[in-house]
Structures are given as C-alpha cells and as structure tokens.
Amino acid sequence: MRRCKNFVIPLVIIVALAAGCIKKVDHPSRTDYPRYFPLAEGDQLYYSGPMGKSVVTGNINDIFTVTFYDSAGNVTRWEDFVKTDRGSALKNRIYKFPHIPSAHYEPYLPFTPWSHIMGDTLLFSAMEIRGDTANTHLRLQAEYEIMAVEPVSTPAGNFDGCIKMRMSFKSLYDSKTVIPDGNSYWWFAKDIGIVKYHTPAGSGELLKAKIDGRVLP
C-alpha cells in the first residue's frame, strides 16, 4: 500500500475549489460629478444665445464668482457658486440692471448633476432673498430630473456621455415669480461644464472655450 506524504492544502485553494460558493460582484465605479461643472479661475466659455460669455473671475474660500457678458462685451450679471466634493451650488445671482433684483439662496441651490440614471429626481426647498428695497423673502421649490445621458455636438466639439438635467423652479405661498423661473434644460459634459442649454430666456450651445489651459475647439 502506497502512502502519500503529508501536506497542507492552503485555505485559499480550498475556497476556490468550492464550486458555486464564490460569486463575483461588480461594484460600479464612483462617478466624479463635480467634474461636470469644473470651476477654475480664468476659465472662459462662449455660448450662443442669452448666456453669452462666462468667465470665472474670482475664487475666495471655494466660492467661485462667474461673470457673464453679452455679445457686445458688457457685463450682464454675476453668479457665485460654492464648490463641494458633491458638486457646485448657486449662492448668489446679481444682475447689473437695476430693474432685476439680486437674489441670495438659503440653503444654496444645487446646480450640478448628482446621478447619471435617467428618471432620477431631486426635490429641494430654499429661500430666495432678494436685494430689493423690501428685502423680499420667497419660499421656492426646486425640482431636478436626470433626463438622459447622450452625446452632444456643438461648434466647440463633440462631447460623449453628457448628462441632460432638467431644473424647475416655482414660488410657494406667493404669487411672485422666482428669479430662475420655469423649466430649464442643461447638458453637462465631463471636464467641460455646460455645453448646451434651453431656458425660458432662450437656448444656446458652446461655441468655444478655454478651460484649465485647454482650448476648444
């Protein structure tokens, strides 16, 4: 009778031999949503339509100021965004025209995609505090919806995997109109930002840009 030498089978081999006991789990990679609205001082984006030209003109303690210009190069408004590890949120919107009041939002309004799953929605309530003579306070409701993930072609280039997001704002308990009134649709491209938009004020697309030293097209 032949006797085999004693040996130890490593535990990892025993586990591997147990057919059907191991199940491979694919964990989805984390999507870096802040990259869909990058903010770096000096970034310049040129759009057709009412958005015109936007330039990141300041950054103090992760509060980024974006200055907007019309086609003639005149300043139309300023917007302050707060940058976090989850994205960016609108803090202030200040118009140069005296007949349009400035607005401060408390808490700040989300402004970037938080999901890439079509149909995902987010409801958000905030206070719009106006810089008018009455210091008007309006309670507003914001609704966000992920509409699609799709390619977008613009004069600035072709962008794959853009997240199309709907933003809807309305005033609660008051007949006055909130500053970002109605439905608007935004297409965000990774590492670029907004490449296309459709708002009650008009529509447009990205014509050219300079983002973190990168020139488009």
mmCIF file of the C-alpha atoms, coordinates in Angstrom:
data_MODEL
# 
_entry.id   MODEL 
# 
loop_
_atom_site.group_PDB 
_atom_site.id 
_atom_site.type_symbol 
_atom_site.label_atom_id 
_atom_site.label_alt_id 
_atom_site.label_comp_id 
_atom_site.label_asym_id 
_atom_site.label_entity_id 
_atom_site.label_seq_id 
_atom_site.pdbx_PDB_ins_code 
_atom_site.Cartn_x 
_atom_site.Cartn_y 
_atom_site.Cartn_z 
_atom_site.occupancy 
_atom_site.B_iso_or_equiv 
_atom_site.pdbx_formal_charge 
_atom_site.auth_seq_id 
_atom_site.auth_comp_id 
_atom_site.auth_asym_id 
_atom_site.auth_atom_id 
_atom_site.pdbx_PDB_model_num 
ATOM 1   C CA . MET A 1 1   ? 0.000   0.000  0.000   1.00 0.00 ? 1   MET A CA 1 
ATOM 2   C CA . ARG A 1 2   ? 1.433   3.350  -1.135  1.00 0.00 ? 2   ARG A CA 1 
ATOM 3   C CA . ARG A 1 3   ? 1.369   6.127  1.438   1.00 0.00 ? 3   ARG A CA 1 
ATOM 4   C CA . CYS A 1 4   ? 1.321   9.784  0.366   1.00 0.00 ? 4   CYS A CA 1 
ATOM 5   C CA . LYS A 1 5   ? 3.412   12.373 2.100   1.00 0.00 ? 5   LYS A CA 1 
ATOM 6   C CA . ASN A 1 6   ? 1.613   14.694 4.445   1.00 0.00 ? 6   ASN A CA 1 
ATOM 7   C CA . PHE A 1 7   ? 0.888   18.148 3.066   1.00 0.00 ? 7   PHE A CA 1 
ATOM 8   C CA . VAL A 1 8   ? -1.393  21.075 3.794   1.00 0.00 ? 8   VAL A CA 1 
ATOM 9   C CA . ILE A 1 9   ? -3.772  22.470 1.196   1.00 0.00 ? 9   ILE A CA 1 
ATOM 10  C CA . PRO A 1 10  ? -3.853  26.257 1.563   1.00 0.00 ? 10  PRO A CA 1 
ATOM 11  C CA . LEU A 1 11  ? -7.190  27.647 2.636   1.00 0.00 ? 11  LEU A CA 1 
ATOM 12  C CA . VAL A 1 12  ? -7.421  29.881 -0.423  1.00 0.00 ? 12  VAL A CA 1 
ATOM 13  C CA . ILE A 1 13  ? -7.291  26.794 -2.685  1.00 0.00 ? 13  ILE A CA 1 
ATOM 14  C CA . ILE A 1 14  ? -9.996  25.048 -0.682  1.00 0.00 ? 14  ILE A CA 1 
ATOM 15  C CA . VAL A 1 15  ? -12.243 28.077 -1.054  1.00 0.00 ? 15  VAL A CA 1 
ATOM 16  C CA . ALA A 1 16  ? -11.507 28.297 -4.753  1.00 0.00 ? 16  ALA A CA 1 
ATOM 17  C CA . LEU A 1 17  ? -12.389 24.613 -5.226  1.00 0.00 ? 17  LEU A CA 1 
ATOM 18  C CA . ALA A 1 18  ? -15.776 25.065 -3.622  1.00 0.00 ? 18  ALA A CA 1 
ATOM 19  C CA . ALA A 1 19  ? -17.621 25.487 -6.911  1.00 0.00 ? 19  ALA A CA 1 
ATOM 20  C CA . GLY A 1 20  ? -20.673 27.702 -6.746  1.00 0.00 ? 20  GLY A CA 1 
ATOM 21  C CA . CYS A 1 21  ? -19.729 29.181 -3.384  1.00 0.00 ? 21  CYS A CA 1 
ATOM 22  C CA . ILE A 1 22  ? -17.960 32.258 -4.748  1.00 0.00 ? 22  ILE A CA 1 
ATOM 23  C CA . LYS A 1 23  ? -19.871 34.953 -6.557  1.00 0.00 ? 23  LYS A CA 1 
ATOM 24  C CA . LYS A 1 24  ? -18.174 37.794 -8.389  1.00 0.00 ? 24  LYS A CA 1 
ATOM 25  C CA . VAL A 1 25  ? -19.647 41.168 -7.520  1.00 0.00 ? 25  VAL A CA 1 
ATOM 26  C CA . ASP A 1 26  ? -19.100 44.099 -9.843  1.00 0.00 ? 26  ASP A CA 1 
ATOM 27  C CA . HIS A 1 27  ? -19.041 47.364 -7.927  1.00 0.00 ? 27  HIS A CA 1 
ATOM 28  C CA . PRO A 1 28  ? -19.878 50.382 -10.083 1.00 0.00 ? 28  PRO A CA 1 
ATOM 29  C CA . SER A 1 29  ? -17.123 52.947 -10.232 1.00 0.00 ? 29  SER A CA 1 
ATOM 30  C CA . ARG A 1 30  ? -17.796 56.216 -8.451  1.00 0.00 ? 30  ARG A CA 1 
ATOM 31  C CA . THR A 1 31  ? -18.769 58.990 -10.824 1.00 0.00 ? 31  THR A CA 1 
ATOM 32  C CA . ASP A 1 32  ? -16.975 62.244 -10.081 1.00 0.00 ? 32  ASP A CA 1 
ATOM 33  C CA . TYR A 1 33  ? -19.910 64.596 -10.578 1.00 0.00 ? 33  TYR A CA 1 
ATOM 34  C CA . PRO A 1 34  ? -18.046 67.813 -9.651  1.00 0.00 ? 34  PRO A CA 1 
ATOM 35  C CA . ARG A 1 35  ? -16.068 67.320 -12.867 1.00 0.00 ? 35  ARG A CA 1 
ATOM 36  C CA . TYR A 1 36  ? -19.274 68.017 -14.822 1.00 0.00 ? 36  TYR A CA 1 
ATOM 37  C CA . PHE A 1 37  ? -19.107 71.649 -13.717 1.00 0.00 ? 37  PHE A CA 1 
ATOM 38  C CA . PRO A 1 38  ? -15.425 72.422 -13.212 1.00 0.00 ? 38  PRO A CA 1 
ATOM 39  C CA . LEU A 1 39  ? -14.624 75.847 -11.861 1.00 0.00 ? 39  LEU A CA 1 
ATOM 40  C CA . ALA A 1 40  ? -11.121 77.205 -12.189 1.00 0.00 ? 40  ALA A CA 1 
ATOM 41  C CA . GLU A 1 41  ? -10.194 80.864 -12.079 1.00 0.00 ? 41  GLU A CA 1 
ATOM 42  C CA . GLY A 1 42  ? -9.641  82.184 -15.589 1.00 0.00 ? 42  GLY A CA 1 
ATOM 43  C CA . ASP A 1 43  ? -11.879 79.657 -17.362 1.00 0.00 ? 43  ASP A CA 1 
ATOM 44  C CA . GLN A 1 44  ? -13.730 81.222 -20.293 1.00 0.00 ? 44  GLN A CA 1 
ATOM 45  C CA . LEU A 1 45  ? -16.744 79.769 -22.098 1.00 0.00 ? 45  LEU A CA 1 
ATOM 46  C CA . TYR A 1 46  ? -18.525 81.371 -25.059 1.00 0.00 ? 46  TYR A CA 1 
ATOM 47  C CA . TYR A 1 47  ? -22.142 80.476 -25.871 1.00 0.00 ? 47  TYR A CA 1 
ATOM 48  C CA . SER A 1 48  ? -24.706 81.313 -28.473 1.00 0.00 ? 48  SER A CA 1 
ATOM 49  C CA . GLY A 1 49  ? -27.959 82.708 -27.145 1.00 0.00 ? 49  GLY A CA 1 
ATOM 50  C CA . PRO A 1 50  ? -28.527 84.737 -23.970 1.00 0.00 ? 50  PRO A CA 1 
ATOM 51  C CA . MET A 1 51  ? -25.751 83.146 -21.886 1.00 0.00 ? 51  MET A CA 1 
ATOM 52  C CA . GLY A 1 52  ? -23.116 84.926 -23.967 1.00 0.00 ? 52  GLY A CA 1 
ATOM 53  C CA . LYS A 1 53  ? -19.639 84.728 -22.441 1.00 0.00 ? 53  LYS A CA 1 
ATOM 54  C CA . SER A 1 54  ? -18.920 83.432 -18.930 1.00 0.00 ? 54  SER A CA 1 
ATOM 55  C CA . VAL A 1 55  ? -15.610 83.868 -17.138 1.00 0.00 ? 55  VAL A CA 1 
ATOM 56  C CA . VAL A 1 56  ? -14.574 82.527 -13.728 1.00 0.00 ? 56  VAL A CA 1 
ATOM 57  C CA . THR A 1 57  ? -13.267 85.804 -12.348 1.00 0.00 ? 57  THR A CA 1 
ATOM 58  C CA . GLY A 1 58  ? -12.685 85.015 -8.676  1.00 0.00 ? 58  GLY A CA 1 
ATOM 59  C CA . ASN A 1 59  ? -12.201 82.321 -6.039  1.00 0.00 ? 59  ASN A CA 1 
ATOM 60  C CA . ILE A 1 60  ? -12.283 83.003 -2.318  1.00 0.00 ? 60  ILE A CA 1 
ATOM 61  C CA . ASN A 1 61  ? -12.556 80.049 0.083   1.00 0.00 ? 61  ASN A CA 1 
ATOM 62  C CA . ASP A 1 62  ? -14.141 77.759 -2.545  1.00 0.00 ? 62  ASP A CA 1 
ATOM 63  C CA . ILE A 1 63  ? -16.684 80.421 -3.528  1.00 0.00 ? 63  ILE A CA 1 
ATOM 64  C CA . PHE A 1 64  ? -16.266 80.976 -7.265  1.00 0.00 ? 64  PHE A CA 1 
ATOM 65  C CA . THR A 1 65  ? -17.572 84.089 -8.991  1.00 0.00 ? 65  THR A CA 1 
ATOM 66  C CA . VAL A 1 66  ? -18.650 83.727 -12.620 1.00 0.00 ? 66  VAL A CA 1 
ATOM 67  C CA . THR A 1 67  ? -19.093 86.938 -14.618 1.00 0.00 ? 67  THR A CA 1 
ATOM 68  C CA . PHE A 1 68  ? -21.406 86.933 -17.633 1.00 0.00 ? 68  PHE A CA 1 
ATOM 69  C CA . TYR A 1 69  ? -21.045 89.216 -20.666 1.00 0.00 ? 69  TYR A CA 1 
ATOM 70  C CA . ASP A 1 70  ? -23.329 89.939 -23.606 1.00 0.00 ? 70  ASP A CA 1 
ATOM 71  C CA . SER A 1 71  ? -22.257 89.836 -27.256 1.00 0.00 ? 71  SER A CA 1 
ATOM 72  C CA . ALA A 1 72  ? -21.014 93.422 -27.015 1.00 0.00 ? 72  ALA A CA 1 
ATOM 73  C CA . GLY A 1 73  ? -18.750 92.587 -24.079 1.00 0.00 ? 73  GLY A CA 1 
ATOM 74  C CA . ASN A 1 74  ? -20.886 94.289 -21.441 1.00 0.00 ? 74  ASN A CA 1 
ATOM 75  C CA . VAL A 1 75  ? -21.321 92.674 -18.020 1.00 0.00 ? 75  VAL A CA 1 
ATOM 76  C CA . THR A 1 76  ? -24.870 91.402 -17.518 1.00 0.00 ? 76  THR A CA 1 
ATOM 77  C CA . ARG A 1 77  ? -24.663 89.579 -14.177 1.00 0.00 ? 77  ARG A CA 1 
ATOM 78  C CA . TRP A 1 78  ? -22.512 87.792 -11.624 1.00 0.00 ? 78  TRP A CA 1 
ATOM 79  C CA . GLU A 1 79  ? -23.152 84.387 -10.072 1.00 0.00 ? 79  GLU A CA 1 
ATOM 80  C CA . ASP A 1 80  ? -21.423 82.928 -7.009  1.00 0.00 ? 80  ASP A CA 1 
ATOM 81  C CA . PHE A 1 81  ? -21.058 79.157 -6.769  1.00 0.00 ? 81  PHE A CA 1 
ATOM 82  C CA . VAL A 1 82  ? -19.992 77.140 -3.732  1.00 0.00 ? 82  VAL A CA 1 
ATOM 83  C CA . LYS A 1 83  ? -17.825 74.171 -4.635  1.00 0.00 ? 83  LYS A CA 1 
ATOM 84  C CA . THR A 1 84  ? -18.035 70.970 -2.578  1.00 0.00 ? 84  THR A CA 1 
ATOM 85  C CA . ASP A 1 85  ? -16.968 67.359 -3.023  1.00 0.00 ? 85  ASP A CA 1 
ATOM 86  C CA . ARG A 1 86  ? -20.506 66.602 -4.285  1.00 0.00 ? 86  ARG A CA 1 
ATOM 87  C CA . GLY A 1 87  ? -20.710 69.349 -6.880  1.00 0.00 ? 87  GLY A CA 1 
ATOM 88  C CA . SER A 1 88  ? -21.476 73.051 -7.070  1.00 0.00 ? 88  SER A CA 1 
ATOM 89  C CA . ALA A 1 89  ? -24.394 75.089 -5.742  1.00 0.00 ? 89  ALA A CA 1 
ATOM 90  C CA . LEU A 1 90  ? -25.645 78.558 -6.614  1.00 0.00 ? 90  LEU A CA 1 
ATOM 91  C CA . LYS A 1 91  ? -25.262 81.011 -3.750  1.00 0.00 ? 91  LYS A CA 1 
ATOM 92  C CA . ASN A 1 92  ? -25.897 84.447 -5.281  1.00 0.00 ? 92  ASN A CA 1 
ATOM 93  C CA . ARG A 1 93  ? -27.162 85.851 -8.568  1.00 0.00 ? 93  ARG A CA 1 
ATOM 94  C CA . ILE A 1 94  ? -26.572 89.573 -9.062  1.00 0.00 ? 94  ILE A CA 1 
ATOM 95  C CA . TYR A 1 95  ? -27.802 91.430 -12.140 1.00 0.00 ? 95  TYR A CA 1 
ATOM 96  C CA . LYS A 1 96  ? -26.247 94.649 -13.340 1.00 0.00 ? 96  LYS A CA 1 
ATOM 97  C CA . PHE A 1 97  ? -29.629 96.000 -14.375 1.00 0.00 ? 97  PHE A CA 1 
ATOM 98  C CA . PRO A 1 98  ? -31.396 97.816 -11.501 1.00 0.00 ? 98  PRO A CA 1 
ATOM 99  C CA . HIS A 1 99  ? -34.862 96.597 -12.523 1.00 0.00 ? 99  HIS A CA 1 
ATOM 100 C CA . ILE A 1 100 ? -33.860 92.963 -11.882 1.00 0.00 ? 100 ILE A CA 1 
ATOM 101 C CA . PRO A 1 101 ? -33.223 92.338 -8.167  1.00 0.00 ? 101 PRO A CA 1 
ATOM 102 C CA . SER A 1 102 ? -30.262 90.333 -6.976  1.00 0.00 ? 102 SER A CA 1 
ATOM 103 C CA . ALA A 1 103 ? -31.008 87.054 -5.226  1.00 0.00 ? 103 ALA A CA 1 
ATOM 104 C CA . HIS A 1 104 ? -29.369 85.063 -2.454  1.00 0.00 ? 104 HIS A CA 1 
ATOM 105 C CA . TYR A 1 105 ? -30.374 81.429 -1.851  1.00 0.00 ? 105 TYR A CA 1 
ATOM 106 C CA . GLU A 1 106 ? -30.515 79.789 1.551   1.00 0.00 ? 106 GLU A CA 1 
ATOM 107 C CA . PRO A 1 107 ? -29.661 76.967 1.504   1.00 0.00 ? 107 PRO A CA 1 
ATOM 108 C CA . TYR A 1 108 ? -27.700 77.198 -1.725  1.00 0.00 ? 108 TYR A CA 1 
ATOM 109 C CA . LEU A 1 109 ? -29.348 75.756 -4.845  1.00 0.00 ? 109 LEU A CA 1 
ATOM 110 C CA . PRO A 1 110 ? -27.748 72.602 -6.303  1.00 0.00 ? 110 PRO A CA 1 
ATOM 111 C CA . PHE A 1 111 ? -26.541 73.233 -9.828  1.00 0.00 ? 111 PHE A CA 1 
ATOM 112 C CA . THR A 1 112 ? -24.738 70.099 -10.956 1.00 0.00 ? 112 THR A CA 1 
ATOM 113 C CA . PRO A 1 113 ? -25.778 66.528 -11.800 1.00 0.00 ? 113 PRO A CA 1 
ATOM 114 C CA . TRP A 1 114 ? -25.831 64.114 -8.883  1.00 0.00 ? 114 TRP A CA 1 
ATOM 115 C CA . SER A 1 115 ? -26.733 60.996 -10.897 1.00 0.00 ? 115 SER A CA 1 
ATOM 116 C CA . HIS A 1 116 ? -26.459 59.545 -14.400 1.00 0.00 ? 116 HIS A CA 1 
ATOM 117 C CA . ILE A 1 117 ? -29.595 57.381 -14.118 1.00 0.00 ? 117 ILE A CA 1 
ATOM 118 C CA . MET A 1 118 ? -32.450 58.529 -16.329 1.00 0.00 ? 118 MET A CA 1 
ATOM 119 C CA . GLY A 1 119 ? -35.545 59.438 -14.297 1.00 0.00 ? 119 GLY A CA 1 
ATOM 120 C CA . ASP A 1 120 ? -33.750 60.202 -11.024 1.00 0.00 ? 120 ASP A CA 1 
ATOM 121 C CA . THR A 1 121 ? -35.331 63.241 -9.391  1.00 0.00 ? 121 THR A CA 1 
ATOM 122 C CA . LEU A 1 122 ? -34.404 65.552 -6.553  1.00 0.00 ? 122 LEU A CA 1 
ATOM 123 C CA . LEU A 1 123 ? -36.759 67.911 -4.706  1.00 0.00 ? 123 LEU A CA 1 
ATOM 124 C CA . PHE A 1 124 ? -35.260 70.859 -2.900  1.00 0.00 ? 124 PHE A CA 1 
ATOM 125 C CA . SER A 1 125 ? -36.732 73.741 -0.910  1.00 0.00 ? 125 SER A CA 1 
ATOM 126 C CA . ALA A 1 126 ? -34.947 77.026 -0.343  1.00 0.00 ? 126 ALA A CA 1 
ATOM 127 C CA . MET A 1 127 ? -35.459 80.692 0.438   1.00 0.00 ? 127 MET A CA 1 
ATOM 128 C CA . GLU A 1 128 ? -34.863 83.312 -2.249  1.00 0.00 ? 128 GLU A CA 1 
ATOM 129 C CA . ILE A 1 129 ? -33.806 86.521 -0.522  1.00 0.00 ? 129 ILE A CA 1 
ATOM 130 C CA . ARG A 1 130 ? -33.960 89.482 -2.847  1.00 0.00 ? 130 ARG A CA 1 
ATOM 131 C CA . GLY A 1 131 ? -31.808 92.561 -2.682  1.00 0.00 ? 131 GLY A CA 1 
ATOM 132 C CA . ASP A 1 132 ? -34.701 94.941 -3.208  1.00 0.00 ? 132 ASP A CA 1 
ATOM 133 C CA . THR A 1 133 ? -35.974 97.769 -1.019  1.00 0.00 ? 133 THR A CA 1 
ATOM 134 C CA . ALA A 1 134 ? -38.326 95.378 0.782   1.00 0.00 ? 134 ALA A CA 1 
ATOM 135 C CA . ASN A 1 135 ? -35.703 92.678 1.267   1.00 0.00 ? 135 ASN A CA 1 
ATOM 136 C CA . THR A 1 136 ? -38.275 90.248 -0.125  1.00 0.00 ? 136 THR A CA 1 
ATOM 137 C CA . HIS A 1 137 ? -38.185 86.638 1.073   1.00 0.00 ? 137 HIS A CA 1 
ATOM 138 C CA . LEU A 1 138 ? -39.740 83.990 -1.190  1.00 0.00 ? 138 LEU A CA 1 
ATOM 139 C CA . ARG A 1 139 ? -40.017 80.301 -0.431  1.00 0.00 ? 139 ARG A CA 1 
ATOM 140 C CA . LEU A 1 140 ? -39.236 78.373 -3.589  1.00 0.00 ? 140 LEU A CA 1 
ATOM 141 C CA . GLN A 1 141 ? -39.325 74.745 -4.601  1.00 0.00 ? 141 GLN A CA 1 
ATOM 142 C CA . ALA A 1 142 ? -36.737 73.341 -6.972  1.00 0.00 ? 142 ALA A CA 1 
ATOM 143 C CA . GLU A 1 143 ? -37.113 70.061 -8.820  1.00 0.00 ? 143 GLU A CA 1 
ATOM 144 C CA . TYR A 1 144 ? -34.250 68.397 -10.661 1.00 0.00 ? 144 TYR A CA 1 
ATOM 145 C CA . GLU A 1 145 ? -34.514 65.442 -13.014 1.00 0.00 ? 145 GLU A CA 1 
ATOM 146 C CA . ILE A 1 146 ? -31.925 63.449 -14.935 1.00 0.00 ? 146 ILE A CA 1 
ATOM 147 C CA . MET A 1 147 ? -33.343 63.270 -18.451 1.00 0.00 ? 147 MET A CA 1 
ATOM 148 C CA . ALA A 1 148 ? -30.680 61.375 -20.408 1.00 0.00 ? 148 ALA A CA 1 
ATOM 149 C CA . VAL A 1 149 ? -27.011 60.587 -20.896 1.00 0.00 ? 149 VAL A CA 1 
ATOM 150 C CA . GLU A 1 150 ? -26.252 61.328 -24.529 1.00 0.00 ? 150 GLU A CA 1 
ATOM 151 C CA . PRO A 1 151 ? -23.719 62.757 -26.973 1.00 0.00 ? 151 PRO A CA 1 
ATOM 152 C CA . VAL A 1 152 ? -23.868 66.459 -27.815 1.00 0.00 ? 152 VAL A CA 1 
ATOM 153 C CA . SER A 1 153 ? -22.342 68.092 -30.876 1.00 0.00 ? 153 SER A CA 1 
ATOM 154 C CA . THR A 1 154 ? -21.540 71.817 -30.748 1.00 0.00 ? 154 THR A CA 1 
ATOM 155 C CA . PRO A 1 155 ? -19.232 74.219 -32.612 1.00 0.00 ? 155 PRO A CA 1 
ATOM 156 C CA . ALA A 1 156 ? -16.775 73.722 -29.715 1.00 0.00 ? 156 ALA A CA 1 
ATOM 157 C CA . GLY A 1 157 ? -16.591 69.963 -30.351 1.00 0.00 ? 157 GLY A CA 1 
ATOM 158 C CA . ASN A 1 158 ? -18.320 66.635 -29.904 1.00 0.00 ? 158 ASN A CA 1 
ATOM 159 C CA . PHE A 1 159 ? -18.914 65.512 -26.324 1.00 0.00 ? 159 PHE A CA 1 
ATOM 160 C CA . ASP A 1 160 ? -19.884 61.976 -25.328 1.00 0.00 ? 160 ASP A CA 1 
ATOM 161 C CA . GLY A 1 161 ? -21.770 60.981 -22.192 1.00 0.00 ? 161 GLY A CA 1 
ATOM 162 C CA . CYS A 1 162 ? -23.309 64.372 -21.481 1.00 0.00 ? 162 CYS A CA 1 
ATOM 163 C CA . ILE A 1 163 ? -25.816 64.413 -18.620 1.00 0.00 ? 163 ILE A CA 1 
ATOM 164 C CA . LYS A 1 164 ? -29.030 66.203 -19.559 1.00 0.00 ? 164 LYS A CA 1 
ATOM 165 C CA . MET A 1 165 ? -30.711 67.658 -16.487 1.00 0.00 ? 165 MET A CA 1 
ATOM 166 C CA . ARG A 1 166 ? -33.997 69.489 -16.060 1.00 0.00 ? 166 ARG A CA 1 
ATOM 167 C CA . MET A 1 167 ? -34.302 72.219 -13.445 1.00 0.00 ? 167 MET A CA 1 
ATOM 168 C CA . SER A 1 168 ? -37.735 73.510 -12.469 1.00 0.00 ? 168 SER A CA 1 
ATOM 169 C CA . PHE A 1 169 ? -38.376 76.372 -10.043 1.00 0.00 ? 169 PHE A CA 1 
ATOM 170 C CA . LYS A 1 170 ? -41.569 77.790 -8.652  1.00 0.00 ? 170 LYS A CA 1 
ATOM 171 C CA . SER A 1 171 ? -42.608 80.032 -5.782  1.00 0.00 ? 171 SER A CA 1 
ATOM 172 C CA . LEU A 1 172 ? -44.525 78.567 -2.848  1.00 0.00 ? 172 LEU A CA 1 
ATOM 173 C CA . TYR A 1 173 ? -47.207 80.505 -0.949  1.00 0.00 ? 173 TYR A CA 1 
ATOM 174 C CA . ASP A 1 174 ? -46.636 83.612 -3.073  1.00 0.00 ? 174 ASP A CA 1 
ATOM 175 C CA . SER A 1 175 ? -47.740 84.842 -6.481  1.00 0.00 ? 175 SER A CA 1 
ATOM 176 C CA . LYS A 1 176 ? -44.391 86.489 -7.214  1.00 0.00 ? 176 LYS A CA 1 
ATOM 177 C CA . THR A 1 177 ? -42.071 84.915 -9.760  1.00 0.00 ? 177 THR A CA 1 
ATOM 178 C CA . VAL A 1 178 ? -38.793 83.444 -8.558  1.00 0.00 ? 178 VAL A CA 1 
ATOM 179 C CA . ILE A 1 179 ? -35.624 84.569 -10.349 1.00 0.00 ? 179 ILE A CA 1 
ATOM 180 C CA . PRO A 1 180 ? -34.844 81.214 -12.085 1.00 0.00 ? 180 PRO A CA 1 
ATOM 181 C CA . ASP A 1 181 ? -38.472 80.792 -13.170 1.00 0.00 ? 181 ASP A CA 1 
ATOM 182 C CA . GLY A 1 182 ? -39.941 77.796 -15.025 1.00 0.00 ? 182 GLY A CA 1 
ATOM 183 C CA . ASN A 1 183 ? -38.272 74.779 -16.642 1.00 0.00 ? 183 ASN A CA 1 
ATOM 184 C CA . SER A 1 184 ? -34.748 74.838 -17.969 1.00 0.00 ? 184 SER A CA 1 
ATOM 185 C CA . TYR A 1 185 ? -32.656 72.077 -19.516 1.00 0.00 ? 185 TYR A CA 1 
ATOM 186 C CA . TRP A 1 186 ? -28.881 71.790 -19.254 1.00 0.00 ? 186 TRP A CA 1 
ATOM 187 C CA . TRP A 1 187 ? -26.368 69.431 -20.837 1.00 0.00 ? 187 TRP A CA 1 
ATOM 188 C CA . PHE A 1 188 ? -23.197 68.899 -18.783 1.00 0.00 ? 188 PHE A CA 1 
ATOM 189 C CA . ALA A 1 189 ? -20.024 67.394 -20.260 1.00 0.00 ? 189 ALA A CA 1 
ATOM 190 C CA . LYS A 1 190 ? -17.334 65.922 -18.052 1.00 0.00 ? 190 LYS A CA 1 
ATOM 191 C CA . ASP A 1 191 ? -14.333 68.236 -17.536 1.00 0.00 ? 191 ASP A CA 1 
ATOM 192 C CA . ILE A 1 192 ? -16.056 70.934 -19.619 1.00 0.00 ? 192 ILE A CA 1 
ATOM 193 C CA . GLY A 1 193 ? -19.279 72.027 -17.928 1.00 0.00 ? 193 GLY A CA 1 
ATOM 194 C CA . ILE A 1 194 ? -22.377 73.277 -19.710 1.00 0.00 ? 194 ILE A CA 1 
ATOM 195 C CA . VAL A 1 195 ? -22.234 72.575 -23.443 1.00 0.00 ? 195 VAL A CA 1 
ATOM 196 C CA . LYS A 1 196 ? -25.906 73.186 -24.321 1.00 0.00 ? 196 LYS A CA 1 
ATOM 197 C CA . TYR A 1 197 ? -28.926 74.777 -22.645 1.00 0.00 ? 197 TYR A CA 1 
ATOM 198 C CA . HIS A 1 198 ? -32.585 75.566 -23.125 1.00 0.00 ? 198 HIS A CA 1 
ATOM 199 C CA . THR A 1 199 ? -34.247 78.029 -20.750 1.00 0.00 ? 199 THR A CA 1 
ATOM 200 C CA . PRO A 1 200 ? -37.340 80.274 -20.779 1.00 0.00 ? 200 PRO A CA 1 
ATOM 201 C CA . ALA A 1 201 ? -34.969 83.131 -21.698 1.00 0.00 ? 201 ALA A CA 1 
ATOM 202 C CA . GLY A 1 202 ? -33.578 81.300 -24.745 1.00 0.00 ? 202 GLY A CA 1 
ATOM 203 C CA . SER A 1 203 ? -31.365 78.479 -25.953 1.00 0.00 ? 203 SER A CA 1 
ATOM 204 C CA . GLY A 1 204 ? -27.754 78.092 -26.977 1.00 0.00 ? 204 GLY A CA 1 
ATOM 205 C CA . GLU A 1 205 ? -24.671 75.913 -27.193 1.00 0.00 ? 205 GLU A CA 1 
ATOM 206 C CA . LEU A 1 206 ? -20.960 76.131 -26.513 1.00 0.00 ? 206 LEU A CA 1 
ATOM 207 C CA . LEU A 1 207 ? -19.072 77.909 -29.299 1.00 0.00 ? 207 LEU A CA 1 
ATOM 208 C CA . LYS A 1 208 ? -15.555 77.889 -27.896 1.00 0.00 ? 208 LYS A CA 1 
ATOM 209 C CA . ALA A 1 209 ? -13.821 77.718 -24.544 1.00 0.00 ? 209 ALA A CA 1 
ATOM 210 C CA . LYS A 1 210 ? -10.604 77.907 -22.579 1.00 0.00 ? 210 LYS A CA 1 
ATOM 211 C CA . ILE A 1 211 ? -10.794 75.555 -19.606 1.00 0.00 ? 211 ILE A CA 1 
ATOM 212 C CA . ASP A 1 212 ? -7.823  74.966 -17.311 1.00 0.00 ? 212 ASP A CA 1 
ATOM 213 C CA . GLY A 1 213 ? -5.472  75.896 -20.156 1.00 0.00 ? 213 GLY A CA 1 
ATOM 214 C CA . ARG A 1 214 ? -7.268  73.685 -22.674 1.00 0.00 ? 214 ARG A CA 1 
ATOM 215 C CA . VAL A 1 215 ? -8.605  75.485 -25.754 1.00 0.00 ? 215 VAL A CA 1 
ATOM 216 C CA . LEU A 1 216 ? -11.746 74.341 -27.601 1.00 0.00 ? 216 LEU A CA 1 
ATOM 217 C CA . PRO A 1 217 ? -12.234 73.697 -30.442 1.00 0.00 ? 217 PRO A CA 1 
# 
